[in-house]
Amino acid sequence: MFLMTWTRGDPACDHGLDHERRWSAAVYAGHMTERADRVRETVWALLTTFVLVVRLLATIAMVLFVVGWAVVSVRQSVLNGWLWPSIGSCVALLISTWLYSYLRARHPRRNGWEP
């Protein structure tokens, strides 16, 4: 962990800080930057995973609802009980696809592996 030395430095040093204290502050700033990057990438990964799960479920639901709607519309009317779930699953798929592409463009992976 970071330890900062609180000794008074030589007046010739910048702002009265000695080299050890300035070095410690630089190391601390580097750790905070790394931690912020890790937190950002973790949040990005969790959000992207959630969006991908929604995309998967919306794709499965869309196929089932649209096939069900098509079968029932041949037997009855086009405006049947399967219409709105079909439209809802299509909208969910479109929104999740747009959101995933936005996340991929906004926060690309750095290690070369892209899902």
C-alpha positions as a Markdown table, in Angstrom:
| # | Residue | x | y | z |
|---|---|---|---|---|
| 1 | Met | 0.0 | 0.0 | 0.0 |
| 2 | Phe | 1.0 | 3.6 | -0.4 |
| 3 | Leu | 2.9 | 5.3 | 2.4 |
| 4 | Met | 3.8 | 9.0 | 2.2 |
| 5 | Thr | 6.7 | 10.4 | 4.1 |
| 6 | Trp | 5.7 | 13.6 | 5.8 |
| 7 | Thr | 9.2 | 15.0 | 6.4 |
| 8 | Arg | 10.2 | 18.5 | 5.7 |
| 9 | Gly | 12.3 | 18.8 | 2.6 |
| 10 | Asp | 15.1 | 20.9 | 1.5 |
| 11 | Pro | 14.0 | 24.5 | 0.6 |
| 12 | Ala | 15.8 | 24.1 | -2.6 |
| 13 | Cys | 13.4 | 21.4 | -3.7 |
| 14 | Asp | 10.1 | 22.3 | -5.5 |
| 15 | His | 7.5 | 23.6 | -3.0 |
| 16 | Gly | 9.6 | 22.4 | -0.1 |
| 17 | Leu | 8.9 | 18.7 | -0.9 |
| 18 | Asp | 11.7 | 16.2 | -0.7 |
| 19 | His | 12.3 | 13.7 | -3.5 |
| 20 | Glu | 10.9 | 10.7 | -1.5 |
| 21 | Arg | 7.6 | 12.5 | -0.9 |
| 22 | Arg | 7.3 | 13.6 | -4.5 |
| 23 | Trp | 8.1 | 10.0 | -5.7 |
| 24 | Ser | 5.5 | 8.6 | -3.2 |
| 25 | Ala | 2.9 | 11.0 | -4.5 |
| 26 | Ala | 3.6 | 9.9 | -8.1 |
| 27 | Val | 3.4 | 6.3 | -7.2 |
| 28 | Tyr | 0.1 | 6.9 | -5.4 |
| 29 | Ala | -1.3 | 8.8 | -8.4 |
| 30 | Gly | -0.3 | 5.9 | -10.6 |
| 31 | His | -2.1 | 3.4 | -8.4 |
| 32 | Met | -5.3 | 5.5 | -8.4 |
| 33 | Thr | -5.2 | 5.7 | -12.2 |
| 34 | Glu | -4.8 | 1.9 | -12.5 |
| 35 | Arg | -7.6 | 1.4 | -10.0 |
| 36 | Ala | -9.9 | 3.8 | -11.9 |
| 37 | Asp | -9.1 | 1.9 | -15.1 |
| 38 | Arg | -9.9 | -1.4 | -13.5 |
| 39 | Val | -13.1 | -0.2 | -12.1 |
| 40 | Arg | -14.1 | 1.3 | -15.4 |
| 41 | Glu | -13.3 | -1.9 | -17.3 |
| 42 | Thr | -15.2 | -4.0 | -14.7 |
| 43 | Val | -18.3 | -1.9 | -14.9 |
| 44 | Trp | -18.0 | -2.0 | -18.7 |
| 45 | Ala | -17.7 | -5.8 | -18.7 |
| 46 | Leu | -20.7 | -6.2 | -16.4 |
| 47 | Leu | -22.9 | -3.9 | -18.4 |
| 48 | Thr | -21.8 | -5.5 | -21.7 |
| 49 | Thr | -22.5 | -9.0 | -20.3 |
| 50 | Phe | -26.0 | -7.9 | -19.2 |
| 51 | Val | -26.7 | -6.4 | -22.6 |
| 52 | Leu | -25.5 | -9.6 | -24.3 |
| 53 | Val | -27.8 | -11.7 | -22.1 |
| 54 | Val | -30.7 | -9.4 | -23.0 |
| 55 | Arg | -29.8 | -9.8 | -26.7 |
| 56 | Leu | -29.7 | -13.6 | -26.4 |
| 57 | Leu | -33.1 | -13.8 | -24.6 |
| 58 | Ala | -34.7 | -11.2 | -27.0 |
| 59 | Thr | -33.5 | -13.2 | -30.0 |
| 60 | Ile | -34.9 | -16.4 | -28.6 |
| 61 | Ala | -38.2 | -14.7 | -27.6 |
| 62 | Met | -38.5 | -12.9 | -31.0 |
| 63 | Val | -38.2 | -16.2 | -32.9 |
| 64 | Leu | -40.8 | -17.9 | -30.7 |
| 65 | Phe | -43.2 | -15.0 | -30.6 |
| 66 | Val | -43.0 | -14.3 | -34.4 |
| 67 | Val | -43.5 | -17.9 | -35.3 |
| 68 | Gly | -46.4 | -18.2 | -32.9 |
| 69 | Trp | -47.9 | -15.0 | -34.3 |
| 70 | Ala | -47.5 | -16.2 | -37.8 |
| 71 | Val | -49.2 | -19.6 | -37.0 |
| 72 | Val | -52.1 | -17.9 | -35.2 |
| 73 | Ser | -52.5 | -15.2 | -37.8 |
| 74 | Val | -53.0 | -17.9 | -40.5 |
| 75 | Arg | -55.7 | -19.6 | -38.4 |
| 76 | Gln | -57.3 | -16.4 | -37.0 |
| 77 | Ser | -56.6 | -12.7 | -37.5 |
| 78 | Val | -53.3 | -10.8 | -37.9 |
| 79 | Leu | -54.2 | -8.8 | -34.8 |
| 80 | Asn | -54.0 | -11.6 | -32.3 |
| 81 | Gly | -52.5 | -12.0 | -28.8 |
| 82 | Trp | -49.1 | -12.8 | -30.2 |
| 83 | Leu | -48.6 | -9.5 | -32.0 |
| 84 | Trp | -47.6 | -7.3 | -29.1 |
| 85 | Pro | -45.1 | -9.7 | -27.5 |
| 86 | Ser | -43.6 | -10.1 | -31.0 |
| 87 | Ile | -43.2 | -6.4 | -31.4 |
| 88 | Gly | -41.9 | -6.0 | -27.9 |
| 89 | Ser | -39.2 | -8.7 | -28.4 |
| 90 | Cys | -38.2 | -7.0 | -31.7 |
| 91 | Val | -37.9 | -3.6 | -30.0 |
| 92 | Ala | -35.9 | -5.2 | -27.2 |
| 93 | Leu | -33.5 | -6.8 | -29.7 |
| 94 | Leu | -33.1 | -3.5 | -31.6 |
| 95 | Ile | -32.4 | -1.5 | -28.5 |
| 96 | Ser | -30.0 | -4.1 | -27.0 |
| 97 | Thr | -28.1 | -4.3 | -30.4 |
| 98 | Trp | -27.8 | -0.6 | -30.5 |
| 99 | Leu | -26.6 | -0.4 | -26.9 |
| 100 | Tyr | -24.1 | -3.2 | -27.4 |
| 101 | Ser | -22.6 | -1.4 | -30.5 |
| 102 | Tyr | -22.5 | 1.8 | -28.5 |
| 103 | Leu | -20.6 | 0.1 | -25.7 |
| 104 | Arg | -18.2 | -1.6 | -28.1 |
| 105 | Ala | -17.4 | 1.7 | -29.9 |
| 106 | Arg | -17.2 | 3.7 | -26.6 |
| 107 | His | -15.1 | 1.3 | -24.6 |
| 108 | Pro | -13.2 | -1.1 | -26.8 |
| 109 | Arg | -11.1 | -3.9 | -25.3 |
| 110 | Arg | -7.4 | -3.4 | -25.1 |
| 111 | Asn | -6.2 | -7.0 | -25.0 |
| 112 | Gly | -7.2 | -7.9 | -28.5 |
| 113 | Trp | -10.0 | -10.4 | -27.6 |
| 114 | Glu | -13.4 | -9.2 | -28.7 |
| 115 | Pro | -16.5 | -11.1 | -28.0 |
